[in-house]
Amino acid sequence: MRDGMRIIVIVARLLLGLAFTVFGLNGYLQFIPQPTIIPGDAGLFFGVLFRTHYLYFTTGVQLIAGLLLLADLYVPFALVLLAAMISNILVFHITMMPEGLIPFPIVVTVLWFIVAWSLRAHFAPLFVRKAK
C-alpha cells in the first residue's frame, strides 16, 4: 500500500474508532445532550431501547469495537462488529428518522469502507460458496 493511502486508512480507522468510542461511552455516561422528544416511530423505538436496557448492549459493542480500532487490535473483528451497528444505524435513519441520515451515519459508513477495503483479504474466506 502506498504511503498516502496508508495514512488515509490510519486516519479513517482512528476517526471511526474515536466516533464509536465516544458514542459507546455516551450510552453509559450520557454526556451528549439528547433531544427531549424524538417524534414518531423513532421515539417509540428509542423508548423501547431505553426501557429494556437493550441500549447497553449496543453501546457496549460500539465501545469495544471503537477501542479495538483505536488500539489497532483485532481490526477485522472490530469491523465485523461495526458492520452490524452501522447497518442498523442506517436502517433506523432511512426508515424512521431520515433527517438524521447526514452527516454521522454517512460519514461512518464511508470511514468503515475505507478501513475494510484495505483489509479485504481478511474477509475473503467469508465469501466461500460451500464451506468444508
N, CA, C and O atoms as a printed pandas DataFrame, in Angstrom:
     atom_number atom_name residue_name chain_id  residue_number  x_coord  y_coord  z_coord
0              1         N          MET        A               1    0.844   -1.177    0.000
1              2        CA          MET        A               1    0.000    0.000    0.000
2              3         C          MET        A               1    0.888    1.238    0.000
3              4         O          MET        A               1    1.866    1.315    0.743
4              5         N          ARG        A               2    0.538    2.194   -0.833
5              6        CA          ARG        A               2    1.303    3.442   -0.886
6              7         C          ARG        A               2    1.181    4.195    0.427
7              8         O          ARG        A               2    0.214    4.027    1.170
8              9         N          ASP        A               3    2.185    5.035    0.703
9             10        CA          ASP        A               3    2.210    5.786    1.964
10            11         C          ASP        A               3    1.000    6.695    2.127
11            12         O          ASP        A               3    0.440    6.787    3.219
12            13         N          GLY        A               4    0.592    7.365    1.055
13            14        CA          GLY        A               4   -0.562    8.264    1.130
14            15         C          GLY        A               4   -1.832    7.521    1.492
15            16         O          GLY        A               4   -2.615    7.973    2.327
16            17         N          MET        A               5   -2.029    6.373    0.856
17            18        CA          MET        A               5   -3.226    5.574    1.136
18            19         C          MET        A               5   -3.151    4.993    2.550
19            20         O          MET        A               5   -4.161    4.908    3.250
20            21         N          ARG        A               6   -1.962    4.600    2.955
21            22        CA          ARG        A               6   -1.785    4.058    4.304
22            23         C          ARG        A               6   -2.175    5.086    5.361
23            24         O          ARG        A               6   -2.807    4.748    6.362
24            25         N          ILE        A               7   -1.799    6.332    5.135
25            26        CA          ILE        A               7   -2.149    7.405    6.070
26            27         C          ILE        A               7   -3.657    7.627    6.089
27            28         O          ILE        A               7   -4.240    7.827    7.155
28            29         N          ILE        A               8   -4.295    7.594    4.916
29            30        CA          ILE        A               8   -5.754    7.751    4.841
30            31         C          ILE        A               8   -6.447    6.658    5.624
31            32         O          ILE        A               8   -7.402    6.928    6.353
32            33         N          VAL        A               9   -5.979    5.420    5.484
33            34        CA          VAL        A               9   -6.575    4.292    6.199
34            35         C          VAL        A               9   -6.386    4.449    7.710
35            36         O          VAL        A               9   -7.312    4.193    8.480
36            37         N          ILE        A              10   -5.210    4.863    8.131
37            38        CA          ILE        A              10   -4.952    5.063    9.568
38            39         C          ILE        A              10   -5.864    6.156   10.123
39            40         O          ILE        A              10   -6.464    5.992   11.185
40            41         N          VAL        A              11   -5.965    7.265    9.404
41            42        CA          VAL        A              11   -6.832    8.362    9.857
42            43         C          VAL        A              11   -8.286    7.889    9.907
43            44         O          VAL        A              11   -8.995    8.185   10.868
44            45         N          ALA        A              12   -8.737    7.158    8.884
45            46        CA          ALA        A              12  -10.117    6.644    8.864
46            47         C          ALA        A              12  -10.348    5.698   10.035
47            48         O          ALA        A              12  -11.391    5.763   10.687
48            49         N          ARG        A              13   -9.385    4.821   10.308
49            50        CA          ARG        A              13   -9.515    3.882   11.431
50            51         C          ARG        A              13   -9.606    4.622   12.760
51            52         O          ARG        A              13  -10.432    4.289   13.610
52            53         N          LEU        A              14   -8.754    5.628   12.932
53            54        CA          LEU        A              14   -8.767    6.388   14.180
54            55         C          LEU        A              14  -10.049    7.203   14.340
55            56         O          LEU        A              14  -10.603    7.267   15.438
56            57         N          LEU        A              15  -10.524    7.823   13.269
57            58        CA          LEU        A              15  -11.778    8.584   13.344
58            59         C          LEU        A              15  -12.964    7.673   13.639
59            60         O          LEU        A              15  -13.832    8.008   14.444
60            61         N          LEU        A              16  -12.990    6.522   12.982
61            62        CA          LEU        A              16  -14.056    5.550   13.225
62            63         C          LEU        A              16  -13.991    5.039   14.658
63            64         O          LEU        A              16  -15.015    4.927   15.332
64            65         N          GLY        A              17  -12.791    4.734   15.117
65            66        CA          GLY        A              17  -12.618    4.278   16.491
66            67         C          GLY        A              17  -13.020    5.335   17.501
67            68         O          GLY        A              17  -13.674    5.033   18.499
68            69         N          LEU        A              18  -12.629    6.572   17.242
69            70        CA          LEU        A              18  -12.976    7.668   18.142
70            71         C          LEU        A              18  -14.486    7.887   18.189
71            72         O          LEU        A              18  -15.061    8.052   19.265
72            73         N          ALA        A              19  -15.122    7.887   17.028
73            74        CA          ALA        A              19  -16.571    8.100   16.975
74            75         C          ALA        A              19  -17.313    7.039   17.777
75            76         O          ALA        A              19  -18.195    7.367   18.571
76            77         N          PHE        A              20  -16.967    5.781   17.578
77            78        CA          PHE        A              20  -17.709    4.724   18.272
78            79         C          PHE        A              20  -17.295    4.589   19.735
79            80         O          PHE        A              20  -18.083    4.116   20.555
80            81         N          THR        A              21  -16.092    4.988   20.071
81            82        CA          THR        A              21  -15.717    5.017   21.486
82            83         C          THR        A              21  -16.526    6.094   22.208
83            84         O          THR        A              21  -17.058    5.853   23.292
84            85         N          VAL        A              22  -16.617    7.269   21.614
85            86        CA          VAL        A              22  -17.372    8.367   22.233
86            87         C          VAL        A              22  -18.855    8.012   22.341
87            88         O          VAL        A              22  -19.450    8.176   23.406
88            89         N          PHE        A              23  -19.458    7.529   21.255
89            90        CA          PHE        A              23  -20.882    7.207   21.309
90            91         C          PHE        A              23  -21.153    5.980   22.167
91            92         O          PHE        A              23  -22.215    5.878   22.781
92            93         N          GLY        A              24  -20.208    5.052   22.216
93            94        CA          GLY        A              24  -20.349    3.910   23.119
94            95         C          GLY        A              24  -20.306    4.345   24.575
95            96         O          GLY        A              24  -21.124    3.901   25.381
96            97         N          LEU        A              25  -19.367    5.202   24.915
97            98        CA          LEU        A              25  -19.291    5.734   26.277
98            99         C          LEU        A              25  -20.534    6.546   26.624
99           100         O          LEU        A              25  -21.023    6.505   27.753
100          101         N          ASN        A              26  -21.034    7.277   25.646
101          102        CA          ASN        A              26  -22.220    8.092   25.886
102          103         C          ASN        A              26  -23.424    7.237   26.286
103          104         O          ASN        A              26  -24.294    7.696   27.026
104          105         N          GLY        A              27  -23.470    6.027   25.809
105          106        CA          GLY        A              27  -24.562    5.137   26.193
106          107         C          GLY        A              27  -24.578    4.850   27.684
107          108         O          GLY        A              27  -25.631    4.561   28.251
108          109         N          TYR        A              28  -23.434    4.929   28.312
109          110        CA          TYR        A              28  -23.341    4.664   29.749
110          111         C          TYR        A              28  -23.287    5.951   30.567
111          112         O          TYR        A              28  -23.897    6.037   31.633
112          113         N          LEU        A              29  -22.562    6.944   30.075
113          114        CA          LEU        A              29  -22.333    8.165   30.858
114          115         C          LEU        A              29  -23.266    9.316   30.485
115          116         O          LEU        A              29  -23.419   10.262   31.257
116          117         N          GLN        A              30  -23.885    9.242   29.320
117          118        CA          GLN        A              30  -24.855   10.227   28.818
118          119         C          GLN        A              30  -24.358   11.664   28.950
119          120         O          GLN        A              30  -24.993   12.492   29.602
120          121         N          PHE        A              31  -23.225   11.949   28.330
121          122        CA          PHE        A              31  -22.655   13.293   28.357
122          123         C          PHE        A              31  -22.994   14.099   27.111
123          124         O          PHE        A              31  -22.739   15.302   27.078
124          125         N          ILE        A              32  -23.560   13.471   26.091
125          126        CA          ILE        A              32  -24.013   14.189   24.897
126          127         C          ILE        A              32  -25.507   14.472   25.082
127          128         O          ILE        A              32  -26.292   13.541   25.266
128          129         N          PRO        A              33  -25.906   15.747   25.034
129          130        CA          PRO        A              33  -27.323   16.067   25.242
130          131         C          PRO        A              33  -28.207   15.410   24.181
131          132         O          PRO        A              33  -27.897   15.438   22.990
132          133         N          GLN        A              34  -29.295   14.826   24.632
133          134        CA          GLN        A              34  -30.259   14.185   23.745
134          135         C          GLN        A              34  -31.481   15.080   23.605
135          136         O          GLN        A              34  -31.805   15.827   24.529
136          137         N          PRO        A              35  -32.166   15.018   22.464
137          138        CA          PRO        A              35  -33.410   15.780   22.345
138          139         C          PRO        A              35  -34.429   15.268   23.364
139          140         O          PRO        A              35  -34.498   14.069   23.636
140          141         N          THR        A              36  -35.207   16.174   23.916
141          142        CA          THR        A              36  -36.179   15.762   24.934
142          143         C          THR        A              36  -37.283   14.910   24.327
143          144         O          THR        A              36  -37.796   13.999   24.977
144          145         N          ILE        A              37  -37.651   15.202   23.081
145          146        CA          ILE        A              37  -38.702   14.424   22.416
146          147         C          ILE        A              37  -38.201   14.011   21.038
147          148         O          ILE        A              37  -37.791   14.849   20.235
148          149         N          ILE        A              38  -38.243   12.722   20.780
149          150        CA          ILE        A              38  -37.942   12.201   19.445
150          151         C          ILE        A              38  -39.292   11.816   18.850
151          152         O          ILE        A              38  -39.993   10.977   19.415
152          153         N          PRO        A              39  -39.668   12.409   17.724
153          154        CA          PRO        A              39  -41.024   12.199   17.201
154          155         C          PRO        A              39  -41.245   10.824   16.572
155          156         O          PRO        A              39  -40.307   10.167   16.118
156          157         N          GLY        A              40  -42.505   10.412   16.558
157          158        CA          GLY        A              40  -42.960    9.251   15.802
158          159         C          GLY        A              40  -42.369    7.922   16.228
159          160         O          GLY        A              40  -42.051    7.691   17.394
160          161         N          ASP        A              41  -42.237    7.059   15.235
161          162        CA          ASP        A              41  -41.733    5.711   15.470
162          163         C          ASP        A              41  -40.309    5.704   16.009
163          164         O          ASP        A              41  -39.938    4.814   16.774
164          165         N          ALA        A              42  -39.513    6.687   15.617
165          166        CA          ALA        A              42  -38.136    6.781   16.122
166          167         C          ALA        A              42  -38.153    6.937   17.640
167          168         O          ALA        A              42  -37.352    6.315   18.337
168          169         N          GLY        A              43  -39.056    7.760   18.150
169          170        CA          GLY        A              43  -39.180    7.941   19.597
170          171         C          GLY        A              43  -39.642    6.680   20.290
171          172         O          GLY        A              43  -39.131    6.332   21.355
172          173         N          LEU        A              44  -40.610    5.987   19.697
173          174        CA          LEU        A              44  -41.075    4.719   20.272
174          175         C          LEU        A              44  -39.939    3.696   20.309
175          176         O          LEU        A              44  -39.752    2.987   21.298
176          177         N          PHE        A              45  -39.194    3.638   19.220
177          178        CA          PHE        A              45  -38.080    2.698   19.119
178          179         C          PHE        A              45  -37.034    2.975   20.201
179          180         O          PHE        A              45  -36.595    2.062   20.900
180          181         N          PHE        A              46  -36.640    4.251   20.330
181          182        CA          PHE        A              46  -35.662    4.610   21.354
182          183         C          PHE        A              46  -36.198    4.369   22.753
183          184         O          PHE        A              46  -35.455    3.973   23.650
184          185         N          GLY        A              47  -37.485    4.607   22.938
185          186        CA          GLY        A              47  -38.092    4.339   24.238
186          187         C          GLY        A              47  -37.956    2.880   24.630
187          188         O          GLY        A              47  -37.654    2.567   25.781
188          189         N          VAL        A              48  -38.177    1.994   23.683
189          190        CA          VAL        A              48  -38.041    0.557   23.946
190          191         C          VAL        A              48  -36.583    0.208   24.236
191          192         O          VAL        A              48  -36.301   -0.574   25.144
192          193         N          LEU        A              49  -35.664    0.781   23.475
193          194        CA          LEU        A              49  -34.243    0.512   23.716
194          195         C          LEU        A              49  -33.838    0.917   25.132
195          196         O          LEU        A              49  -33.087    0.201   25.794
196          197         N          PHE        A              50  -34.334    2.058   25.595
197          198        CA          PHE        A              50  -34.016    2.528   26.955
198          199         C          PHE        A              50  -34.681    1.671   28.020
199          200         O          PHE        A              50  -34.028    1.235   28.968
200          201         N          ARG        A              51  -35.977    1.431   27.866
201          202        CA          ARG        A              51  -36.727    0.690   28.895
202          203         C          ARG        A              51  -36.226   -0.741   29.076
203          204         O          ARG        A              51  -36.222   -1.265   30.190
204          205         N          THR        A              52  -35.809   -1.366   27.992
205          206        CA          THR        A              52  -35.375   -2.764   28.069
206          207         C          THR        A              52  -33.880   -2.905   28.350
207          208         O          THR        A              52  -33.377   -4.015   28.523
208          209         N          HIS        A              53  -33.183   -1.789   28.395
209          210        CA          HIS        A              53  -31.729   -1.760   28.601
210          211         C          HIS        A              53  -30.971   -2.395   27.435
211          212         O          HIS        A              53  -29.786   -2.705   27.559
212          213         N          TYR        A              54  -31.643   -2.584   26.323
213          214        CA          TYR        A              54  -31.003   -3.098   25.113
214          215         C          TYR        A              54  -29.899   -2.149   24.654
215          216         O          TYR        A              54  -28.910   -2.566   24.051
216          217         N          LEU        A              55  -30.088   -0.872   24.951
217          218        CA          LEU        A              55  -29.117    0.136   24.567
218          219         C          LEU        A              55  -27.745   -0.129   25.179
219          220         O          LEU        A              55  -26.725    0.195   24.570
220          221         N          TYR        A              56  -27.709   -0.711   26.371
221          222        CA          TYR        A              56  -26.422   -1.014   26.997
222          223         C          TYR        A              56  -25.638   -2.042   26.182
223          224         O          TYR        A              56  -24.413   -1.964   26.084
224          225         N          PHE        A              57  -26.346   -2.994   25.607
225          226        CA          PHE        A              57  -25.683   -3.987   24.767
226          227         C          PHE        A              57  -25.111   -3.334   23.511
227          228         O          PHE        A              57  -23.942   -3.528   23.179
228          229         N          THR        A              58  -25.948   -2.555   22.814
229          230        CA          THR        A              58  -25.479   -1.966   21.552
230          231         C          THR        A              58  -24.359   -0.959   21.781
231          232         O          THR        A              58  -23.392   -0.927   21.020
232          233         N          THR        A              59  -24.478   -0.141   22.814
233          234        CA          THR        A              59  -23.400    0.825   23.057
234          235         C          THR        A              59  -22.152    0.132   23.589
235          236         O          THR        A              59  -21.040    0.619   23.387
236          237         N          GLY        A              60  -22.323   -0.988   24.260
237          238        CA          GLY        A              60  -21.168   -1.774   24.702
238          239         C          GLY        A              60  -20.393   -2.327   23.521
239          240         O          GLY        A              60  -19.162   -2.297   23.508
240          241         N          VAL        A              61  -21.111   -2.829   22.533
241          242        CA          VAL        A              61  -20.459   -3.329   21.318
242          243         C          VAL        A              61  -19.738   -2.181   20.611
243          244         O          VAL        A              61  -18.611   -2.344   20.144
244          245         N          GLN        A              62  -20.387   -1.032   20.537
245          246        CA          GLN        A              62  -19.757    0.130   19.905
246          247         C          GLN        A              62  -18.491    0.539   20.651
247          248         O          GLN        A              62  -17.471    0.840   20.030
248          249         N          LEU        A              63  -18.555    0.549   21.964
249          250        CA          LEU        A              63  -17.396    0.932   22.780
250          251         C          LEU        A              63  -16.239   -0.039   22.586
251          252         O          LEU        A              63  -15.103    0.389   22.385
252          253         N          ILE        A              64  -16.507   -1.323   22.640
253          254        CA          ILE        A              64  -15.459   -2.332   22.462
254          255         C          ILE        A              64  -14.833   -2.221   21.071
255          256         O          ILE        A              64  -13.610   -2.220   20.934
256          257         N          ALA        A              65  -15.676   -2.128   20.042
257          258        CA          ALA        A              65  -15.157   -2.029   18.671
258          259         C          ALA        A              65  -14.356   -0.742   18.487
259          260         O          ALA        A              65  -13.305   -0.753   17.846
260          261         N          GLY        A              66  -14.843    0.356   19.040
261          262        CA          GLY        A              66  -14.128    1.621   18.931
262          263         C          GLY        A              66  -12.763    1.566   19.588
263          264         O          GLY        A              66  -11.778    2.046   19.027
264          265         N          LEU        A              67  -12.703    0.980   20.781
265          266        CA          LEU        A              67  -11.417    0.855   21.478
266          267         C          LEU        A              67  -10.454   -0.057   20.724
267          268         O          LEU        A              67   -9.256    0.219   20.665
268          269         N          LEU        A              68  -10.967   -1.136   20.150
269          270        CA          LEU        A              68  -10.113   -2.026   19.356
270          271         C          LEU        A              68   -9.523   -1.287   18.154
271          272         O          LEU        A              68   -8.349   -1.463   17.827
272          273         N          LEU        A              69  -10.343   -0.458   17.497
273          274        CA          LEU        A              69   -9.832    0.312   16.359
274          275         C          LEU        A              69   -8.784    1.324   16.795
275          276         O          LEU        A              69   -7.766    1.495   16.124
276          277         N          LEU        A              70   -9.026    1.993   17.915
277          278        CA          LEU        A              70   -8.047    2.973   18.407
278          279         C          LEU        A              70   -6.729    2.302   18.791
279          280         O          LEU        A              70   -5.653    2.864   18.585
280          281         N          ALA        A              71   -6.823    1.104   19.347
281          282        CA          ALA        A              71   -5.623    0.379   19.773
282          283         C          ALA        A              71   -4.970   -0.387   18.621
283          284         O          ALA        A              71   -3.884   -0.944   18.783
284          285         N          ASP        A              72   -5.626   -0.415   17.464
285          286        CA          ASP        A              72   -5.140   -1.161   16.296
286          287         C          ASP        A              72   -4.990   -2.651   16.618
287          288         O          ASP        A              72   -4.016   -3.293   16.228
288          289         N          LEU        A              73   -5.977   -3.178   17.337
289          290        CA          LEU        A              73   -6.007   -4.588   17.700
290          291         C          LEU        A              73   -7.278   -5.240   17.156
291          292         O          LEU        A              73   -8.360   -4.660   17.250
292          293         N          TYR        A              74   -7.155   -6.423   16.597
293          294        CA          TYR        A              74   -8.312   -7.177   16.097
294          295         C          TYR        A              74   -9.196   -6.312   15.203
295          296         O          TYR        A              74  -10.421   -6.343   15.318
296          297         N          VAL        A              75   -8.581   -5.551   14.324
297          298        CA          VAL        A              75   -9.320   -4.601   13.492
298          299         C          VAL        A              75  -10.367   -5.294   12.613
299          300         O          VAL        A              75  -11.485   -4.788   12.525
300          301         N          PRO        A              76  -10.067   -6.432   11.951
301          302        CA          PRO        A              76  -11.128   -7.077   11.175
302          303         C          PRO        A              76  -12.336   -7.470   12.047
303          304         O          PRO        A              76  -13.479   -7.333   11.613
304          305         N          PHE        A              77  -12.090   -7.950   13.254
305          306        CA          PHE        A              77  -13.182   -8.297   14.177
306          307         C          PHE        A              77  -13.984   -7.044   14.536
307          308         O          PHE        A              77  -15.215   -7.077   14.537
308          309         N          ALA        A              78  -13.304   -5.953   14.838
309          310        CA          ALA        A              78  -13.986   -4.697   15.168
310          311         C          ALA        A              78  -14.836   -4.233   13.987
311          312         O          ALA        A              78  -15.939   -3.723   14.183
312          313         N          LEU        A              79  -14.335   -4.404   12.772
313          314        CA          LEU        A              79  -15.095   -4.009   11.587
314          315         C          LEU        A              79  -16.347   -4.854   11.408
315          316         O          LEU        A              79  -17.389   -4.347   10.992
316          317         N          VAL        A              80  -16.246   -6.141   11.722
317          318        CA          VAL        A              80  -17.434   -7.003   11.642
318          319         C          VAL        A              80  -18.478   -6.544   12.661
319          320         O          VAL        A              80  -19.664   -6.459   12.343
320          321         N          LEU        A              81  -18.037   -6.249   13.883
321          322        CA          LEU        A              81  -18.969   -5.746   14.899
322          323         C          LEU        A              81  -19.621   -4.445   14.432
323          324         O          LEU        A              81  -20.831   -4.265   14.573
324          325         N          LEU        A              82  -18.826   -3.555   13.885
325          326        CA          LEU        A              82  -19.359   -2.262   13.462
326          327         C          LEU        A              82  -20.204   -2.355   12.203
327          328         O          LEU        A              82  -21.067   -1.506   11.982
328          329         N          ALA        A              83  -19.979   -3.364   11.372
329          330        CA          ALA        A              83  -20.832   -3.536   10.186
330          331         C          ALA        A              83  -22.282   -3.720   10.621
331          332         O          ALA        A              83  -23.194   -3.147   10.026
332          333         N          ALA        A              84  -22.486   -4.514   11.650
333          334        CA          ALA        A              84  -23.847   -4.713   12.173
334          335         C          ALA        A              84  -24.391   -3.417   12.767
335          336         O          ALA        A              84  -25.548   -3.066   12.539
336          337         N          MET        A              85  -23.568   -2.712   13.521
337          338        CA          MET        A              85  -24.008   -1.458   14.150
338          339         C          MET        A              85  -24.347   -0.408   13.086
339          340         O          MET        A              85  -25.396    0.234   13.146
340          341         N          ILE        A              86  -23.452   -0.245   12.124
341          342        CA          ILE        A              86  -23.653    0.779   11.103
342          343         C          ILE        A              86  -24.864    0.451   10.242
343          344         O          ILE        A              86  -25.632    1.350    9.896
344          345         N          SER        A              87  -25.050   -0.810    9.891
345          346        CA          SER        A              87  -26.225   -1.161    9.083
346          347         C          SER        A              87  -27.509   -0.859    9.850
347          348         O          SER        A              87  -28.484   -0.396    9.258
348          349         N          ASN        A              88  -27.524   -1.112   11.153
349          350        CA          ASN        A              88  -28.708   -0.784   11.951
350          351         C          ASN        A              88  -28.912    0.722   12.072
351          352         O          ASN        A              88  -30.049    1.194   12.044
352          353         N          ILE        A              89  -27.839    1.473   12.205
353          354        CA          ILE        A              89  -27.943    2.934   12.254
354          355         C          ILE        A              89  -28.516    3.457   10.937
355          356         O          ILE        A              89  -29.401    4.312   10.934
356          357         N          LEU        A              90  -28.009    2.941    9.827
357          358        CA          LEU        A              90  -28.516    3.366    8.521
358          359         C          LEU        A              90  -29.990    3.018    8.346
359          360         O          LEU        A              90  -30.778    3.854    7.901
360          361         N          VAL        A              91  -30.365    1.791    8.692
361          362        CA          VAL        A              91  -31.768    1.377    8.545
362          363         C          VAL        A              91  -32.674    2.216    9.441
363          364         O          VAL        A              91  -33.759    2.617    9.021
364          365         N          PHE        A              92  -32.235    2.485   10.673
365          366        CA          PHE        A              92  -33.015    3.333   11.574
366          367         C          PHE        A              92  -33.274    4.693   10.929
367          368         O          PHE        A              92  -34.410    5.166   10.901
368          369         N          HIS        A              93  -32.208    5.322   10.407
369          370        CA          HIS        A              93  -32.377    6.652    9.842
370          371         C          HIS        A              93  -33.137    6.640    8.526
371          372         O          HIS        A              93  -33.906    7.563    8.258
372          373         N          ILE        A              94  -32.949    5.640    7.714
373          374        CA          ILE        A              94  -33.675    5.568    6.446
374          375         C          ILE        A              94  -35.166    5.361    6.690
375          376         O          ILE        A              94  -35.997    5.980    6.024
376          377         N          THR        A              95  -35.510    4.491    7.646
377          378        CA          THR        A              95  -36.918    4.135    7.843
378          379         C          THR        A              95  -37.655    4.994    8.856
379          380         O          THR        A              95  -38.864    5.187    8.724
380          381         N          MET        A              96  -36.959    5.520    9.872
381          382        CA          MET        A              96  -37.665    6.214   10.946
382          383         C          MET        A              96  -37.274    7.674   11.141
383          384         O          MET        A              96  -38.067    8.460   11.659
384          385         N          MET        A              97  -36.074    8.044   10.737
385          386        CA          MET        A              97  -35.613    9.407   11.023
386          387         C          MET        A              97  -34.652    9.886    9.933
387          388         O          MET        A              97  -33.474   10.123   10.201
388          389         N          PRO        A              98  -35.162   10.030    8.692
389          390        CA          PRO        A              98  -34.274   10.367    7.572
390          391         C          PRO        A              98  -33.537   11.688    7.739
391          392         O          PRO        A              98  -32.472   11.875    7.150
392          393         N          GLU        A              99  -34.081   12.606    8.529
393          394        CA          GLU        A              99  -33.405   13.896    8.704
394          395         C          GLU        A              99  -32.076   13.745    9.436
395          396         O          GLU        A              99  -31.236   14.642    9.360
396          397         N          GLY        A             100  -31.862   12.638   10.141
397          398        CA          GLY        A             100  -30.603   12.409   10.846
398          399         C          GLY        A             100  -29.589   11.616   10.050
399          400         O          GLY        A             100  -28.526   11.269   10.565
400          401         N          LEU        A             101  -29.908   11.323    8.790
401          402        CA          LEU        A             101  -29.029   10.483    7.965
402          403         C          LEU        A             101  -27.700   11.164    7.656
403          404         O          LEU        A             101  -26.683   10.502    7.452
404          405         N          ILE        A             102  -27.723   12.477    7.624
405          406        CA          ILE        A             102  -26.499   13.225    7.336
406          407         C          ILE        A             102  -26.184   14.068    8.559
407          408         O          ILE        A             102  -27.092   14.717    9.080
408          409         N          PRO        A             103  -24.979   14.096    9.037
409          410        CA          PRO        A             103  -23.763   13.558    8.452
410          411         C          PRO        A             103  -23.303   12.242    9.071
411          412         O          PRO        A             103  -22.670   11.447    8.376
412          413         N          PHE        A             104  -23.593   11.969   10.355
413          414        CA          PHE        A             104  -22.925   10.870   11.065
414          415         C          PHE        A             104  -23.064    9.505   10.382
415          416         O          PHE        A             104  -22.038    8.884   10.104
416          417         N          PRO        A             105  -24.263    9.005   10.096
417          418        CA          PRO        A             105  -24.335    7.661    9.502
418          419         C          PRO        A             105  -23.595    7.539    8.171
419          420         O          PRO        A             105  -22.954    6.521    7.909
420          421         N          ILE        A             106  -23.680    8.552    7.348
421          422        CA          ILE        A             106  -22.994    8.505    6.052
422          423         C          ILE        A             106  -21.477    8.564    6.243
423          424         O          ILE        A             106  -20.743    7.821    5.592
424          425         N          VAL        A             107  -21.013    9.428    7.116
425          426        CA          VAL        A             107  -19.571    9.576    7.354
426          427         C          VAL        A             107  -18.974    8.285    7.906
427          428         O          VAL        A             107  -17.940    7.829    7.417
428          429         N          VAL        A             108  -19.615    7.683    8.927
429          430        CA          VAL        A             108  -19.037    6.452    9.495
430          431         C          VAL        A             108  -19.100    5.301    8.494
431          432         O          VAL        A             108  -18.246    4.415    8.521
432          433         N          THR        A             109  -20.091    5.302    7.620
433          434        CA          THR        A             109  -20.155    4.266    6.578
434          435         C          THR        A             109  -18.979    4.402    5.626
435          436         O          THR        A             109  -18.344    3.406    5.279
436          437         N          VAL        A             110  -18.685    5.612    5.204
437          438        CA          VAL        A             110  -17.542    5.849    4.304
438          439         C          VAL        A             110  -16.234    5.470    5.005
439          440         O          VAL        A             110  -15.385    4.800    4.416
440          441         N          LEU        A             111  -16.072    5.898    6.257
441          442        CA          LEU        A             111  -14.858    5.539    7.005
442          443         C          LEU        A             111  -14.722    4.024    7.127
443          444         O          LEU        A             111  -13.633    3.478    6.954
444          445         N          TRP        A             112  -15.836    3.343    7.427
445          446        CA          TRP        A             112  -15.822    1.884    7.558
446          447         C          TRP        A             112  -15.336    1.242    6.260
447          448         O          TRP        A             112  -14.492    0.347    6.287
448          449         N          PHE        A             113  -15.871    1.701    5.119
449          450        CA          PHE        A             113  -15.478    1.116    3.843
450          451         C          PHE        A             113  -14.011    1.370    3.521
451          452         O          PHE        A             113  -13.350    0.509    2.940
452          453         N          ILE        A             114  -13.501    2.523    3.885
453          454        CA          ILE        A             114  -12.074    2.815    3.650
454          455         C          ILE        A             114  -11.213    1.818    4.421
455          456         O          ILE        A             114  -10.280    1.243    3.862
456          457         N          VAL        A             115  -11.517    1.612    5.688
457          458        CA          VAL        A             115  -10.724    0.686    6.511
458          459         C          VAL        A             115  -10.942   -0.758    6.048
459          460         O          VAL        A             115   -9.981   -1.516    5.912
460          461         N          ALA        A             116  -12.188   -1.138    5.809
461          462        CA          ALA        A             116  -12.488   -2.520    5.409
462          463         C          ALA        A             116  -11.855   -2.866    4.064
463          464         O          ALA        A             116  -11.357   -3.978    3.887
464          465         N          TRP        A             117  -11.866   -1.934    3.118
465          466        CA          TRP        A             117  -11.281   -2.203    1.805
466          467         C          TRP        A             117   -9.789   -2.501    1.920
467          468         O          TRP        A             117   -9.257   -3.346    1.200
468          469         N          SER        A             118   -9.128   -1.803    2.827
469          470        CA          SER        A             118   -7.688   -2.029    2.987
470          471         C          SER        A             118   -7.393   -3.406    3.593
471          472         O          SER        A             118   -6.276   -3.911    3.479
472          473         N          LEU        A             119   -8.386   -4.002    4.228
473          474        CA          LEU        A             119   -8.216   -5.317    4.861
474          475         C          LEU        A             119   -9.059   -6.394    4.177
475          476         O          LEU        A             119   -9.354   -7.427    4.779
476          477         N          ARG        A             120   -9.443   -6.158    2.940
477          478        CA          ARG        A             120  -10.363   -7.064    2.242
478          479         C          ARG        A             120   -9.859   -8.502    2.165
479          480         O          ARG        A             120  -10.671   -9.426    2.121
480          481         N          ALA        A             121   -8.561   -8.716    2.147
481          482        CA          ALA        A             121   -8.030  -10.079    2.096
482          483         C          ALA        A             121   -8.427  -10.878    3.341
483          484         O          ALA        A             121   -8.571  -12.099    3.282
484          485         N          HIS        A             122   -8.604  -10.177    4.468
485          486        CA          HIS        A             122   -9.012  -10.854    5.702
486          487         C          HIS        A             122  -10.466  -11.305    5.661
487          488         O          HIS        A             122  -10.863  -12.190    6.419
488          489         N          PHE        A             123  -11.262  -10.702    4.781
489          490        CA          PHE        A             123  -12.678  -11.041    4.694
490          491         C          PHE        A             123  -12.967  -12.046    3.584
491          492         O          PHE        A             123  -14.068  -12.592    3.519
492          493         N          ALA        A             124  -11.999  -12.297    2.718
493          494        CA          ALA        A             124  -12.192  -13.208    1.589
494          495         C          ALA        A             124  -12.696  -14.586    2.013
495          496         O          ALA        A             124  -13.565  -15.134    1.334
496          497         N          PRO        A             125  -12.195  -15.174    3.105
497          498        CA          PRO        A             125  -12.694  -16.500    3.492
498          499         C          PRO        A             125  -14.182  -16.529    3.848
499          500         O          PRO        A             125  -14.789  -17.600    3.856
500          501         N          LEU        A             126  -14.768  -15.389    4.138
501          502        CA          LEU        A             126  -16.198  -15.350    4.450
502          503         C          LEU        A             126  -17.054  -15.587    3.212
503          504         O          LEU        A             126  -18.226  -15.947    3.326
504          505         N          PHE        A             127  -16.475  -15.388    2.033
505          506        CA          PHE        A             127  -17.227  -15.490    0.792
506          507         C          PHE        A             127  -16.951  -16.806    0.065
507          508         O          PHE        A             127  -16.834  -16.834   -1.160
508          509         N          VAL        A             128  -16.849  -17.876    0.819
509          510        CA          VAL        A             128  -16.673  -19.216    0.260
510          511         C          VAL        A             128  -18.070  -19.771   -0.014
511          512         O          VAL        A             128  -18.921  -19.801    0.875
512          513         N          ARG        A             129  -18.291  -20.205   -1.238
513          514        CA          ARG        A             129  -19.637  -20.670   -1.619
514          515         C          ARG        A             129  -20.076  -21.879   -0.806
515          516         O          ARG        A             129  -21.223  -21.947   -0.366
516          517         N          LYS        A             130  -19.184  -22.819   -0.606
517          518        CA          LYS        A             130  -19.549  -24.027    0.124
518          519         C          LYS        A             130  -18.411  -24.370    1.083
519          520         O          LYS        A             130  -17.344  -24.806    0.652
520          521         N          ALA        A             131  -18.635  -24.178    2.364
521          522        CA          ALA        A             131  -17.597  -24.455    3.365
522          523         C          ALA        A             131  -17.435  -25.941    3.566
523          524         O          ALA        A             131  -18.394  -26.706    3.462
524          525         N          LYS        A             132  -16.203  -26.348    3.856
525          526        CA          LYS        A             132  -15.935  -27.785    4.068
526          527         C          LYS        A             132  -15.708  -28.039    5.534
527          528         O          LYS        A             132  -15.467  -29.179    5.932
